[in-house]
């Protein structure tokens, strides 16, 4: 997947982007900003309307179904979601 950007339109019809990020366990996610933090989706689930399983707070701490998983998305990755 590498370090790539994916452009998309959010729920408010604003053009924004998601950034590729590889978690410590090797899974690949697309990270995009939300009102309260960040949503993480696998590339395969990107177009899905299913609920987001993984989320991160504004500091990059990742949660799965509301429970902390011990991962932290680096600040440079988070900052790139707002480019």
SEMINU-129694 format. One record per atom (N, C-alpha, C): residue number from 1; residue in one letter; atom name; x negated, y negated, z negated. Coordinates in steps of 0.001 Angstrom, whole numbers, plus 524288, in hexadecimal, padded with zeros to 5 digits. Example, Ala and Ser with C-alpha at 12.3 -4.5 7.8 and 13.67 -1.06 7.14 Angstrom:
BEGIN
<sevo><i>1</i><aa>A</aa><at>N</at><x>7CC7A</x><y>8163A</y><z>7E188</z></sevo>
<sevo><i>1</i><aa>A</aa><at>CA</at><x>7CFF4</x><y>81194</y><z>7E188</z></sevo>
<sevo><i>1</i><aa>A</aa><at>C</at><x>7CC70</x><y>80CE4</y><z>7E188</z></sevo>
<sevo><i>2</i><aa>S</aa><at>N</at><x>7CDCE</x><y>808CA</y><z>7E458</z></sevo>
<sevo><i>2</i><aa>S</aa><at>CA</at><x>7CA9A</x><y>80424</y><z>7E41C</z></sevo>
<sevo><i>2</i><aa>S</aa><at>C</at><x>7CD9C</x><y>7FFE2</y><z>7E142</z></sevo>
This chain:
BEGIN
<sevo><i>1</i><aa>X</aa><at>N</at><x>7FCC4</x><y>8049A</y><z>80000</z></sevo>
<sevo><i>1</i><aa>X</aa><at>CA</at><x>80000</x><y>80000</y><z>80000</z></sevo>
<sevo><i>1</i><aa>X</aa><at>C</at><x>7FC96</x><y>7FB25</y><z>80000</z></sevo>
<sevo><i>2</i><aa>X</aa><at>N</at><x>7F870</x><y>7FB29</y><z>7FCE6</z></sevo>
<sevo><i>2</i><aa>X</aa><at>CA</at><x>7F4E7</x><y>7F6B4</y><z>7FCCD</z></sevo>
<sevo><i>2</i><aa>X</aa><at>C</at><x>7F759</x><y>7F1EA</y><z>7FA57</z></sevo>
<sevo><i>3</i><aa>X</aa><at>N</at><x>7F51B</x><y>7ED74</y><z>7FBB2</z></sevo>
<sevo><i>3</i><aa>X</aa><at>CA</at><x>7F6D7</x><y>7E882</y><z>7F988</z></sevo>
<sevo><i>3</i><aa>X</aa><at>C</at><x>7F9F8</x><y>7E5A4</y><z>7FDAB</z></sevo>
<sevo><i>4</i><aa>X</aa><at>N</at><x>7FEFF</x><y>7E6AC</y><z>7FDED</z></sevo>
<sevo><i>4</i><aa>X</aa><at>CA</at><x>8021D</x><y>7E46A</y><z>80219</z></sevo>
<sevo><i>4</i><aa>X</aa><at>C</at><x>806C2</x><y>7E169</y><z>7FFF5</z></sevo>
<sevo><i>5</i><aa>X</aa><at>N</at><x>808D9</x><y>7DE09</y><z>8033D</z></sevo>
<sevo><i>5</i><aa>X</aa><at>CA</at><x>80D79</x><y>7DB07</y><z>801F2</z></sevo>
<sevo><i>5</i><aa>X</aa><at>C</at><x>81206</x><y>7DD09</y><z>80526</z></sevo>
<sevo><i>6</i><aa>X</aa><at>N</at><x>816AF</x><y>7DCF1</y><z>802EA</z></sevo>
<sevo><i>6</i><aa>X</aa><at>CA</at><x>81B6E</x><y>7DE5E</y><z>805AA</z></sevo>
<sevo><i>6</i><aa>X</aa><at>C</at><x>81F2A</x><y>7D9CE</y><z>8050A</z></sevo>
<sevo><i>7</i><aa>X</aa><at>N</at><x>820DC</x><y>7D76F</y><z>80950</z></sevo>
<sevo><i>7</i><aa>X</aa><at>CA</at><x>82479</x><y>7D30B</y><z>80920</z></sevo>
<sevo><i>7</i><aa>X</aa><at>C</at><x>82A08</x><y>7D527</y><z>808FF</z></sevo>
<sevo><i>8</i><aa>X</aa><at>N</at><x>82D72</x><y>7D28E</y><z>80619</z></sevo>
<sevo><i>8</i><aa>X</aa><at>CA</at><x>832ED</x><y>7D41B</y><z>805D8</z></sevo>
<sevo><i>8</i><aa>X</aa><at>C</at><x>83626</x><y>7CF83</y><z>803F5</z></sevo>
<sevo><i>9</i><aa>X</aa><at>N</at><x>83B42</x><y>7D010</y><z>80438</z></sevo>
<sevo><i>9</i><aa>X</aa><at>CA</at><x>83ECE</x><y>7CC08</y><z>8024C</z></sevo>
<sevo><i>9</i><aa>X</aa><at>C</at><x>84126</x><y>7CE04</y><z>7FD36</z></sevo>
<sevo><i>10</i><aa>X</aa><at>N</at><x>84105</x><y>7CABE</y><z>7F92C</z></sevo>
<sevo><i>10</i><aa>X</aa><at>CA</at><x>842FB</x><y>7CC69</y><z>7F414</z></sevo>
<sevo><i>10</i><aa>X</aa><at>C</at><x>848E8</x><y>7CBDC</y><z>7F3C7</z></sevo>
<sevo><i>11</i><aa>X</aa><at>N</at><x>84B10</x><y>7CCE0</y><z>7EF23</z></sevo>
<sevo><i>11</i><aa>X</aa><at>CA</at><x>850B9</x><y>7CCC4</y><z>7EE5C</z></sevo>
<sevo><i>11</i><aa>X</aa><at>C</at><x>8530B</x><y>7C759</y><z>7EF49</z></sevo>
<sevo><i>12</i><aa>X</aa><at>N</at><x>84FC3</x><y>7C34B</y><z>7EF1E</z></sevo>
<sevo><i>12</i><aa>X</aa><at>CA</at><x>85197</x><y>7BDF1</y><z>7F004</z></sevo>
<sevo><i>12</i><aa>X</aa><at>C</at><x>8504F</x><y>7BC2A</y><z>7F593</z></sevo>
<sevo><i>13</i><aa>X</aa><at>N</at><x>84F05</x><y>7BFE5</y><z>7F8FF</z></sevo>
<sevo><i>13</i><aa>X</aa><at>CA</at><x>84DAF</x><y>7BEF5</y><z>7FE78</z></sevo>
<sevo><i>13</i><aa>X</aa><at>C</at><x>848EC</x><y>7BB6A</y><z>7FF1A</z></sevo>
<sevo><i>14</i><aa>X</aa><at>N</at><x>84549</x><y>7BBD2</y><z>7FB67</z></sevo>
<sevo><i>14</i><aa>X</aa><at>CA</at><x>84054</x><y>7B8F5</y><z>7FBD4</z></sevo>
<sevo><i>14</i><aa>X</aa><at>C</at><x>83C3E</x><y>7BCBD</y><z>7FDDD</z></sevo>
<sevo><i>15</i><aa>X</aa><at>N</at><x>838F2</x><y>7BAD5</y><z>80176</z></sevo>
<sevo><i>15</i><aa>X</aa><at>CA</at><x>834B9</x><y>7BE2B</y><z>8034C</z></sevo>
<sevo><i>15</i><aa>X</aa><at>C</at><x>8307D</x><y>7BE55</y><z>7FF21</z></sevo>
<sevo><i>16</i><aa>X</aa><at>N</at><x>82ECB</x><y>7C2F6</y><z>7FDDB</z></sevo>
<sevo><i>16</i><aa>X</aa><at>CA</at><x>82ABD</x><y>7C3AE</y><z>7F9ED</z></sevo>
<sevo><i>16</i><aa>X</aa><at>C</at><x>82772</x><y>7C85D</y><z>7FB91</z></sevo>
<sevo><i>17</i><aa>X</aa><at>N</at><x>82427</x><y>7CA3E</y><z>7F81E</z></sevo>
<sevo><i>17</i><aa>X</aa><at>CA</at><x>820E3</x><y>7CEA9</y><z>7F993</z></sevo>
<sevo><i>17</i><aa>X</aa><at>C</at><x>82002</x><y>7D246</y><z>7F4F6</z></sevo>
<sevo><i>18</i><aa>X</aa><at>N</at><x>81EA2</x><y>7D707</y><z>7F639</z></sevo>
<sevo><i>18</i><aa>X</aa><at>CA</at><x>81D18</x><y>7DAE1</y><z>7F253</z></sevo>
<sevo><i>18</i><aa>X</aa><at>C</at><x>81762</x><y>7DC2E</y><z>7F351</z></sevo>
<sevo><i>19</i><aa>X</aa><at>N</at><x>814A8</x><y>7DD91</y><z>7EF30</z></sevo>
<sevo><i>19</i><aa>X</aa><at>CA</at><x>80F1E</x><y>7DEC0</y><z>7EF7C</z></sevo>
<sevo><i>19</i><aa>X</aa><at>C</at><x>80E4D</x><y>7E478</y><z>7EE10</z></sevo>
<sevo><i>20</i><aa>X</aa><at>N</at><x>80B0A</x><y>7E727</y><z>7F10D</z></sevo>
<sevo><i>20</i><aa>X</aa><at>CA</at><x>809CC</x><y>7EC9A</y><z>7EFEB</z></sevo>
<sevo><i>20</i><aa>X</aa><at>C</at><x>80647</x><y>7ECEA</y><z>7EB26</z></sevo>
<sevo><i>21</i><aa>X</aa><at>N</at><x>80770</x><y>7F0B5</y><z>7E7BA</z></sevo>
<sevo><i>21</i><aa>X</aa><at>CA</at><x>8044F</x><y>7F195</y><z>7E304</z></sevo>
<sevo><i>21</i><aa>X</aa><at>C</at><x>80430</x><y>7F763</y><z>7E1DC</z></sevo>
<sevo><i>22</i><aa>X</aa><at>N</at><x>7FFA1</x><y>7F969</y><z>7E078</z></sevo>
<sevo><i>22</i><aa>X</aa><at>CA</at><x>7FF11</x><y>7FEEE</y><z>7DF0D</z></sevo>
<sevo><i>22</i><aa>X</aa><at>C</at><x>7FEAE</x><y>7FF4E</y><z>7D924</z></sevo>
<sevo><i>23</i><aa>X</aa><at>N</at><x>80237</x><y>80257</y><z>7D6C9</z></sevo>
<sevo><i>23</i><aa>X</aa><at>CA</at><x>80259</x><y>802F1</y><z>7D118</z></sevo>
<sevo><i>23</i><aa>X</aa><at>C</at><x>7FDC0</x><y>8064C</y><z>7CF3F</z></sevo>
<sevo><i>24</i><aa>X</aa><at>N</at><x>7FC9F</x><y>8062B</y><z>7CA2F</z></sevo>
<sevo><i>24</i><aa>X</aa><at>CA</at><x>7F850</x><y>80958</y><z>7C81E</z></sevo>
<sevo><i>24</i><aa>X</aa><at>C</at><x>7F8E6</x><y>80F31</y><z>7C922</z></sevo>
<sevo><i>25</i><aa>X</aa><at>N</at><x>7FDBB</x><y>81113</y><z>7C9C6</z></sevo>
<sevo><i>25</i><aa>X</aa><at>CA</at><x>7FE63</x><y>816AE</y><z>7CADA</z></sevo>
<sevo><i>25</i><aa>X</aa><at>C</at><x>7FE5A</x><y>817E9</y><z>7D0AF</z></sevo>
<sevo><i>26</i><aa>X</aa><at>N</at><x>7FD45</x><y>813F0</y><z>7D3F0</z></sevo>
<sevo><i>26</i><aa>X</aa><at>CA</at><x>7FCB2</x><y>814C3</y><z>7D989</z></sevo>
<sevo><i>26</i><aa>X</aa><at>C</at><x>8017A</x><y>813C0</y><z>7DCD8</z></sevo>
<sevo><i>27</i><aa>X</aa><at>N</at><x>805F7</x><y>812C4</y><z>7DA5F</z></sevo>
<sevo><i>27</i><aa>X</aa><at>CA</at><x>80AA6</x><y>8119A</y><z>7DD6E</z></sevo>
<sevo><i>27</i><aa>X</aa><at>C</at><x>80A39</x><y>80C27</y><z>7DFD1</z></sevo>
<sevo><i>28</i><aa>X</aa><at>N</at><x>80C72</x><y>80B8F</y><z>7E471</z></sevo>
<sevo><i>28</i><aa>X</aa><at>CA</at><x>80C60</x><y>80686</y><z>7E712</z></sevo>
<sevo><i>28</i><aa>X</aa><at>C</at><x>811AF</x><y>803EB</y><z>7E68D</z></sevo>
<sevo><i>29</i><aa>X</aa><at>N</at><x>8118E</x><y>7FED3</y><z>7E570</z></sevo>
<sevo><i>29</i><aa>X</aa><at>CA</at><x>8164C</x><y>7FBC1</y><z>7E4CC</z></sevo>
<sevo><i>29</i><aa>X</aa><at>C</at><x>815F2</x><y>7F6BE</y><z>7E7F1</z></sevo>
<sevo><i>30</i><aa>X</aa><at>N</at><x>81A79</x><y>7F4B4</y><z>7E94E</z></sevo>
<sevo><i>30</i><aa>X</aa><at>CA</at><x>81AE6</x><y>7EF69</y><z>7EB4D</z></sevo>
<sevo><i>30</i><aa>X</aa><at>C</at><x>81D08</x><y>7EC29</y><z>7E6D7</z></sevo>
<sevo><i>31</i><aa>X</aa><at>N</at><x>81A56</x><y>7E7EE</y><z>7E587</z></sevo>
<sevo><i>31</i><aa>X</aa><at>CA</at><x>81BB1</x><y>7E490</y><z>7E113</z></sevo>
<sevo><i>31</i><aa>X</aa><at>C</at><x>81DF7</x><y>7DF88</y><z>7E338</z></sevo>
<sevo><i>32</i><aa>X</aa><at>N</at><x>82291</x><y>7DE18</y><z>7E142</z></sevo>
<sevo><i>32</i><aa>X</aa><at>CA</at><x>824E5</x><y>7D924</y><z>7E2DF</z></sevo>
<sevo><i>32</i><aa>X</aa><at>C</at><x>826F9</x><y>7D649</y><z>7DE13</z></sevo>
<sevo><i>33</i><aa>X</aa><at>N</at><x>826DC</x><y>7D133</y><z>7DE4E</z></sevo>
<sevo><i>33</i><aa>X</aa><at>CA</at><x>828BA</x><y>7CDFC</y><z>7D9FF</z></sevo>
<sevo><i>33</i><aa>X</aa><at>C</at><x>82E9D</x><y>7CE33</y><z>7D97C</z></sevo>
<sevo><i>34</i><aa>X</aa><at>N</at><x>8306F</x><y>7CDE4</y><z>7D4A1</z></sevo>
<sevo><i>34</i><aa>X</aa><at>CA</at><x>83602</x><y>7CD86</y><z>7D36C</z></sevo>
<sevo><i>34</i><aa>X</aa><at>C</at><x>836B5</x><y>7C8EF</y><z>7CFBB</z></sevo>
<sevo><i>35</i><aa>X</aa><at>N</at><x>83B84</x><y>7C7E4</y><z>7CE29</z></sevo>
<sevo><i>35</i><aa>X</aa><at>CA</at><x>83C76</x><y>7C387</y><z>7CA96</z></sevo>
<sevo><i>35</i><aa>X</aa><at>C</at><x>8399B</x><y>7C426</y><z>7C56A</z></sevo>
<sevo><i>36</i><aa>X</aa><at>N</at><x>83953</x><y>7C8F0</y><z>7C369</z></sevo>
<sevo><i>36</i><aa>X</aa><at>CA</at><x>83708</x><y>7C9BF</y><z>7BE46</z></sevo>
<sevo><i>36</i><aa>X</aa><at>C</at><x>831C5</x><y>7CC6E</y><z>7BE34</z></sevo>
<sevo><i>37</i><aa>X</aa><at>N</at><x>82F87</x><y>7CD7D</y><z>7C2BD</z></sevo>
<sevo><i>37</i><aa>X</aa><at>CA</at><x>82A92</x><y>7D04B</y><z>7C2E8</z></sevo>
<sevo><i>37</i><aa>X</aa><at>C</at><x>82998</x><y>7D262</y><z>7C84F</z></sevo>
<sevo><i>38</i><aa>X</aa><at>N</at><x>8290A</x><y>7D79D</y><z>7C8BB</z></sevo>
<sevo><i>38</i><aa>X</aa><at>CA</at><x>827B1</x><y>7DA10</y><z>7CDAE</z></sevo>
<sevo><i>38</i><aa>X</aa><at>C</at><x>82A72</x><y>7DF47</y><z>7CE33</z></sevo>
<sevo><i>39</i><aa>X</aa><at>N</at><x>82BD9</x><y>7E09C</y><z>7D2FF</z></sevo>
<sevo><i>39</i><aa>X</aa><at>CA</at><x>82E13</x><y>7E5B7</y><z>7D436</z></sevo>
<sevo><i>39</i><aa>X</aa><at>C</at><x>829FA</x><y>7E8D3</y><z>7D732</z></sevo>
<sevo><i>40</i><aa>X</aa><at>N</at><x>829B0</x><y>7EDDC</y><z>7D624</z></sevo>
<sevo><i>40</i><aa>X</aa><at>CA</at><x>82604</x><y>7F154</y><z>7D8C9</z></sevo>
<sevo><i>40</i><aa>X</aa><at>C</at><x>82916</x><y>7F59A</y><z>7DB81</z></sevo>
<sevo><i>41</i><aa>X</aa><at>N</at><x>82807</x><y>7F64E</y><z>7E082</z></sevo>
<sevo><i>41</i><aa>X</aa><at>CA</at><x>82A8B</x><y>7FA82</y><z>7E37D</z></sevo>
<sevo><i>41</i><aa>X</aa><at>C</at><x>82662</x><y>7FD54</y><z>7E69E</z></sevo>
<sevo><i>42</i><aa>X</aa><at>N</at><x>82731</x><y>80254</y><z>7E758</z></sevo>
<sevo><i>42</i><aa>X</aa><at>CA</at><x>823AE</x><y>8053C</y><z>7EACF</z></sevo>
<sevo><i>42</i><aa>X</aa><at>C</at><x>824D1</x><y>80379</y><z>7F05F</z></sevo>
<sevo><i>43</i><aa>X</aa><at>N</at><x>8210A</x><y>803FF</y><z>7F3DD</z></sevo>
<sevo><i>43</i><aa>X</aa><at>CA</at><x>8220F</x><y>8028E</y><z>7F94F</z></sevo>
<sevo><i>43</i><aa>X</aa><at>C</at><x>826BD</x><y>80582</y><z>7FB99</z></sevo>
<sevo><i>44</i><aa>X</aa><at>N</at><x>82770</x><y>80A69</y><z>7FA05</z></sevo>
<sevo><i>44</i><aa>X</aa><at>CA</at><x>82BCC</x><y>80D93</y><z>7FBF9</z></sevo>
<sevo><i>44</i><aa>X</aa><at>C</at><x>8310D</x><y>80B7E</y><z>7FA0E</z></sevo>
<sevo><i>45</i><aa>X</aa><at>N</at><x>8312C</x><y>80923</y><z>7F56C</z></sevo>
<sevo><i>45</i><aa>X</aa><at>CA</at><x>83609</x><y>80731</y><z>7F318</z></sevo>
<sevo><i>45</i><aa>X</aa><at>C</at><x>836F4</x><y>8016E</y><z>7F439</z></sevo>
<sevo><i>46</i><aa>X</aa><at>N</at><x>83383</x><y>7FEEE</y><z>7F73F</z></sevo>
<sevo><i>46</i><aa>X</aa><at>CA</at><x>833CB</x><y>7F949</y><z>7F7F4</z></sevo>
<sevo><i>46</i><aa>X</aa><at>C</at><x>83911</x><y>7F775</y><z>7F9FB</z></sevo>
<sevo><i>47</i><aa>X</aa><at>N</at><x>83B4A</x><y>7FA2C</y><z>7FDB2</z></sevo>
<sevo><i>47</i><aa>X</aa><at>CA</at><x>84046</x><y>7F88C</y><z>8000A</z></sevo>
<sevo><i>47</i><aa>X</aa><at>C</at><x>84503</x><y>7FA86</y><z>7FCFB</z></sevo>
<sevo><i>48</i><aa>X</aa><at>N</at><x>84424</x><y>7FD69</y><z>7F8D9</z></sevo>
<sevo><i>48</i><aa>X</aa><at>CA</at><x>84860</x><y>7FFBE</y><z>7F5D3</z></sevo>
<sevo><i>48</i><aa>X</aa><at>C</at><x>84B41</x><y>7FBA8</y><z>7F28B</z></sevo>
<sevo><i>49</i><aa>X</aa><at>N</at><x>85048</x><y>7FC8A</y><z>7F1C4</z></sevo>
<sevo><i>49</i><aa>X</aa><at>CA</at><x>8535D</x><y>7F937</y><z>7EE4D</z></sevo>
<sevo><i>49</i><aa>X</aa><at>C</at><x>853B7</x><y>7FB80</y><z>7E8D5</z></sevo>
<sevo><i>50</i><aa>X</aa><at>N</at><x>850DD</x><y>7FFB3</y><z>7E7D7</z></sevo>
<sevo><i>50</i><aa>X</aa><at>CA</at><x>850EF</x><y>80222</y><z>7E2AD</z></sevo>
<sevo><i>50</i><aa>X</aa><at>C</at><x>84EAC</x><y>7FE6B</y><z>7DE9E</z></sevo>
<sevo><i>51</i><aa>X</aa><at>N</at><x>84FF5</x><y>7FF67</y><z>7D9B6</z></sevo>
<sevo><i>51</i><aa>X</aa><at>CA</at><x>84DB7</x><y>7FC54</y><z>7D573</z></sevo>
<sevo><i>51</i><aa>X</aa><at>C</at><x>847D2</x><y>7FCF5</y><z>7D569</z></sevo>
<sevo><i>52</i><aa>X</aa><at>N</at><x>84528</x><y>7F8DD</y><z>7D3BD</z></sevo>
<sevo><i>52</i><aa>X</aa><at>CA</at><x>83F7B</x><y>7F8F9</y><z>7D351</z></sevo>
<sevo><i>52</i><aa>X</aa><at>C</at><x>83E02</x><y>7FC08</y><z>7CE74</z></sevo>
<sevo><i>53</i><aa>X</aa><at>N</at><x>83AB7</x><y>7FFFB</y><z>7CF09</z></sevo>
<sevo><i>53</i><aa>X</aa><at>CA</at><x>83910</x><y>80339</y><z>7CAA7</z></sevo>
<sevo><i>53</i><aa>X</aa><at>C</at><x>8349F</x><y>800A7</y><z>7C79C</z></sevo>
<sevo><i>54</i><aa>X</aa><at>N</at><x>830FD</x><y>7FE32</y><z>7CA79</z></sevo>
<sevo><i>54</i><aa>X</aa><at>CA</at><x>82C7A</x><y>7FBA9</y><z>7C80F</z></sevo>
<sevo><i>54</i><aa>X</aa><at>C</at><x>82CF9</x><y>7F5C3</y><z>7C888</z></sevo>
<sevo><i>55</i><aa>X</aa><at>N</at><x>82BD0</x><y>7F313</y><z>7C43F</z></sevo>
<sevo><i>55</i><aa>X</aa><at>CA</at><x>82BD0</x><y>7ED65</y><z>7C420</z></sevo>
<sevo><i>55</i><aa>X</aa><at>C</at><x>82716</x><y>7EB9B</y><z>7C10D</z></sevo>
<sevo><i>56</i><aa>X</aa><at>N</at><x>825BC</x><y>7E6AA</y><z>7C1A0</z></sevo>
<sevo><i>56</i><aa>X</aa><at>CA</at><x>8217C</x><y>7E46A</y><z>7BE93</z></sevo>
<sevo><i>56</i><aa>X</aa><at>C</at><x>82349</x><y>7DF27</y><z>7BC7B</z></sevo>
<sevo><i>57</i><aa>X</aa><at>N</at><x>82157</x><y>7DDCF</y><z>7B7DC</z></sevo>
<sevo><i>57</i><aa>X</aa><at>CA</at><x>8229E</x><y>7D8B2</y><z>7B5B2</z></sevo>
<sevo><i>57</i><aa>X</aa><at>C</at><x>81F15</x><y>7D48F</y><z>7B823</z></sevo>
<sevo><i>58</i><aa>X</aa><at>N</at><x>81FAE</x><y>7CFB7</y><z>7B680</z></sevo>
<sevo><i>58</i><aa>X</aa><at>CA</at><x>81CBD</x><y>7CB6B</y><z>7B8E6</z></sevo>
<sevo><i>58</i><aa>X</aa><at>C</at><x>816DB</x><y>7CBD7</y><z>7B804</z></sevo>
<sevo><i>59</i><aa>X</aa><at>N</at><x>81535</x><y>7CEFD</y><z>7B433</z></sevo>
<sevo><i>59</i><aa>X</aa><at>CA</at><x>80FA2</x><y>7CFDC</y><z>7B339</z></sevo>
<sevo><i>59</i><aa>X</aa><at>C</at><x>80D7D</x><y>7D48E</y><z>7B63A</z></sevo>
<sevo><i>60</i><aa>X</aa><at>N</at><x>810EA</x><y>7D76E</y><z>7B8F1</z></sevo>
<sevo><i>60</i><aa>X</aa><at>CA</at><x>80F33</x><y>7DBEE</y><z>7BC00</z></sevo>
<sevo><i>60</i><aa>X</aa><at>C</at><x>80F91</x><y>7E11F</y><z>7B93D</z></sevo>
<sevo><i>61</i><aa>X</aa><at>N</at><x>811A1</x><y>7E13C</y><z>7B46E</z></sevo>
<sevo><i>61</i><aa>X</aa><at>CA</at><x>8124E</x><y>7E62F</y><z>7B19F</z></sevo>
<sevo><i>61</i><aa>X</aa><at>C</at><x>816B6</x><y>7E944</y><z>7B432</z></sevo>
<sevo><i>62</i><aa>X</aa><at>N</at><x>8159B</x><y>7EE28</y><z>7B59A</z></sevo>
<sevo><i>62</i><aa>X</aa><at>CA</at><x>81952</x><y>7F14E</y><z>7B899</z></sevo>
<sevo><i>62</i><aa>X</aa><at>C</at><x>81CA6</x><y>7F4AA</y><z>7B4FB</z></sevo>
<sevo><i>63</i><aa>X</aa><at>N</at><x>821B3</x><y>7F50E</y><z>7B67D</z></sevo>
<sevo><i>63</i><aa>X</aa><at>CA</at><x>8258B</x><y>7F815</y><z>7B395</z></sevo>
<sevo><i>63</i><aa>X</aa><at>C</at><x>8285D</x><y>7FBB9</y><z>7B751</z></sevo>
<sevo><i>64</i><aa>X</aa><at>N</at><x>82990</x><y>80067</y><z>7B572</z></sevo>
<sevo><i>64</i><aa>X</aa><at>CA</at><x>82CB4</x><y>80428</y><z>7B866</z></sevo>
<sevo><i>64</i><aa>X</aa><at>C</at><x>831C1</x><y>804FC</y><z>7B55E</z></sevo>
<sevo><i>65</i><aa>X</aa><at>N</at><x>83619</x><y>803AC</y><z>7B7D2</z></sevo>
<sevo><i>65</i><aa>X</aa><at>CA</at><x>83B2F</x><y>80410</y><z>7B533</z></sevo>
<sevo><i>65</i><aa>X</aa><at>C</at><x>83B16</x><y>80166</y><z>7AFE2</z></sevo>
<sevo><i>66</i><aa>X</aa><at>N</at><x>8386F</x><y>7FCE2</y><z>7AF98</z></sevo>
<sevo><i>66</i><aa>X</aa><at>CA</at><x>83848</x><y>7F9C7</y><z>7AAD0</z></sevo>
<sevo><i>66</i><aa>X</aa><at>C</at><x>8341A</x><y>7FB44</y><z>7A6E4</z></sevo>
<sevo><i>67</i><aa>X</aa><at>N</at><x>8313F</x><y>7FF84</y><z>7A7DB</z></sevo>
<sevo><i>67</i><aa>X</aa><at>CA</at><x>82D39</x><y>80152</y><z>7A43E</z></sevo>
<sevo><i>67</i><aa>X</aa><at>C</at><x>827CA</x><y>7FFFA</y><z>7A65C</z></sevo>
<sevo><i>68</i><aa>X</aa><at>N</at><x>82448</x><y>7FDEA</y><z>7A309</z></sevo>
<sevo><i>68</i><aa>X</aa><at>CA</at><x>81F00</x><y>7FCA4</y><z>7A4E4</z></sevo>
<sevo><i>68</i><aa>X</aa><at>C</at><x>81C1C</x><y>80192</y><z>7A694</z></sevo>
<sevo><i>69</i><aa>X</aa><at>N</at><x>81925</x><y>80119</y><z>7AADA</z></sevo>
<sevo><i>69</i><aa>X</aa><at>CA</at><x>8162D</x><y>80592</y><z>7ACCE</z></sevo>
<sevo><i>69</i><aa>X</aa><at>C</at><x>81051</x><y>804E6</y><z>7ABED</z></sevo>
<sevo><i>70</i><aa>X</aa><at>N</at><x>80EA5</x><y>80058</y><z>7AA00</z></sevo>
<sevo><i>70</i><aa>X</aa><at>CA</at><x>8091C</x><y>7FF83</y><z>7A8E5</z></sevo>
<sevo><i>70</i><aa>X</aa><at>C</at><x>805F9</x><y>7FD83</y><z>7AD84</z></sevo>
<sevo><i>71</i><aa>X</aa><at>N</at><x>80897</x><y>7FC0C</y><z>7B1BC</z></sevo>
<sevo><i>71</i><aa>X</aa><at>CA</at><x>805E8</x><y>7F9D6</y><z>7B646</z></sevo>
<sevo><i>71</i><aa>X</aa><at>C</at><x>8067C</x><y>7F3F1</y><z>7B61E</z></sevo>
<sevo><i>72</i><aa>X</aa><at>N</at><x>802DB</x><y>7F153</y><z>7B89D</z></sevo>
<sevo><i>72</i><aa>X</aa><at>CA</at><x>80344</x><y>7EBA9</y><z>7B930</z></sevo>
<sevo><i>72</i><aa>X</aa><at>C</at><x>80196</x><y>7EA36</y><z>7BEB9</z></sevo>
<sevo><i>73</i><aa>X</aa><at>N</at><x>804FD</x><y>7E76D</y><z>7C164</z></sevo>
<sevo><i>73</i><aa>X</aa><at>CA</at><x>803BD</x><y>7E59C</y><z>7C6A5</z></sevo>
<sevo><i>73</i><aa>X</aa><at>C</at><x>80010</x><y>7E0F9</y><z>7C616</z></sevo>
<sevo><i>74</i><aa>X</aa><at>N</at><x>7FBA9</x><y>7E103</y><z>7C8C6</z></sevo>
<sevo><i>74</i><aa>X</aa><at>CA</at><x>7F7E8</x><y>7DCB1</y><z>7C851</z></sevo>
<sevo><i>74</i><aa>X</aa><at>C</at><x>7FA45</x><y>7D777</y><z>7CA0F</z></sevo>
<sevo><i>75</i><aa>X</aa><at>N</at><x>7F8CF</x><y>7D34D</y><z>7C75C</z></sevo>
<sevo><i>75</i><aa>X</aa><at>CA</at><x>7FAD1</x><y>7CE15</y><z>7C885</z></sevo>
<sevo><i>75</i><aa>X</aa><at>C</at><x>7FA23</x><y>7CC90</y><z>7CE47</z></sevo>
<sevo><i>76</i><aa>X</aa><at>N</at><x>7F5AB</x><y>7CDB2</y><z>7D0D7</z></sevo>
<sevo><i>76</i><aa>X</aa><at>CA</at><x>7F538</x><y>7CC3D</y><z>7D65E</z></sevo>
<sevo><i>76</i><aa>X</aa><at>C</at><x>7F971</x><y>7CEBF</y><z>7D9D1</z></sevo>
<sevo><i>77</i><aa>X</aa><at>N</at><x>7FB1A</x><y>7D37D</y><z>7D887</z></sevo>
<sevo><i>77</i><aa>X</aa><at>CA</at><x>7FF4D</x><y>7D607</y><z>7DB83</z></sevo>
<sevo><i>77</i><aa>X</aa><at>C</at><x>80465</x><y>7D322</y><z>7DA8A</z></sevo>
<sevo><i>78</i><aa>X</aa><at>N</at><x>8058B</x><y>7D1F7</y><z>7D5A4</z></sevo>
<sevo><i>78</i><aa>X</aa><at>CA</at><x>80A62</x><y>7CF32</y><z>7D45B</z></sevo>
<sevo><i>78</i><aa>X</aa><at>C</at><x>80A89</x><y>7C9D5</y><z>7D6F5</z></sevo>
<sevo><i>79</i><aa>X</aa><at>N</at><x>80636</x><y>7C71F</y><z>7D6DA</z></sevo>
<sevo><i>79</i><aa>X</aa><at>CA</at><x>805FF</x><y>7C1DF</y><z>7D928</z></sevo>
<sevo><i>79</i><aa>X</aa><at>C</at><x>80701</x><y>7C1FF</y><z>7DEFB</z></sevo>
<sevo><i>80</i><aa>X</aa><at>N</at><x>80581</x><y>7C631</y><z>7E18A</z></sevo>
<sevo><i>80</i><aa>X</aa><at>CA</at><x>8063A</x><y>7C685</y><z>7E739</z></sevo>
<sevo><i>80</i><aa>X</aa><at>C</at><x>80BEC</x><y>7C756</y><z>7E8B3</z></sevo>
<sevo><i>81</i><aa>X</aa><at>N</at><x>80F4A</x><y>7C8FD</y><z>7E511</z></sevo>
<sevo><i>81</i><aa>X</aa><at>CA</at><x>814D3</x><y>7C9A9</y><z>7E65F</z></sevo>
<sevo><i>81</i><aa>X</aa><at>C</at><x>8177B</x><y>7C471</y><z>7E731</z></sevo>
<sevo><i>82</i><aa>X</aa><at>N</at><x>81502</x><y>7C035</y><z>7E5B7</z></sevo>
<sevo><i>82</i><aa>X</aa><at>CA</at><x>81753</x><y>7BB00</y><z>7E64C</z></sevo>
<sevo><i>82</i><aa>X</aa><at>C</at><x>814E5</x><y>7B7ED</y><z>7EAB3</z></sevo>
<sevo><i>83</i><aa>X</aa><at>N</at><x>81140</x><y>7BA3A</y><z>7ED9D</z></sevo>
<sevo><i>83</i><aa>X</aa><at>CA</at><x>80EB8</x><y>7B771</y><z>7F1FA</z></sevo>
<sevo><i>83</i><aa>X</aa><at>C</at><x>812A2</x><y>7B61A</y><z>7F637</z></sevo>
